[in-house]
Amino acid sequence: MHITASYVPTERDIADGVVAFRRGLFRMLGVGGLTLVGLGLVVLLIEALGSGMEFWPFVFLGFGGAMLGLRLWAPFQAARANKHMHGDVCQVTLTDEAYRSVIGSKRAEIPWSDFRKLRSVDDQWIFEFNPQQAIMVPHRIFSDAENDEIGGFLRDRGRGRSRR
């Protein structure tokens, strides 16, 4: 395999990459937030129909709203914190031996053996070093044939999973 593509990373690319990399966390924030808001509304309705208003249903609403707000705000905050990553042309080269990238004057070459996980999530290729660090590359920069070749390469290595 030898695939090279160039693109200009956008804030949206980085936000989508963060969501794809931390998919479980963002799912839990969304589900937990909706559950707490729903529970707060149900208890508030029961209290309103009953004897009187209590304060504690608003705790559910507050925590649920905060979780939903964090779910929506965190990816874009991560993208803003990584402004150095967007705006410059990024050239990505994938070979049988390594991942290579050039962004401005910065160059990186990382052998596949240095990655803990190689996977596809949503519309991102995620090359994970550890649970806190990964390289995310959007599928959109490659053709369908190249994406199929990358997916086959990851499957052949026995380290790839695809979750679209």
Secondary structure, 3 states (H helix, E strand, C coil): CEEEEEECCCHHHHHHHHHHHCHHHHHHHHHHHHHHHHHHHHHHHHHHHCCCCCCCHHHHHHHHHHHHHHHHHHHHHHHHHCHHHCCCCEEEEEECCEEEEEECCEEEEEEHHHCCEEEEECCEEEEEEECCEEEEEEHHHCCHHHHHHHHHHHHHCCCEEEEC
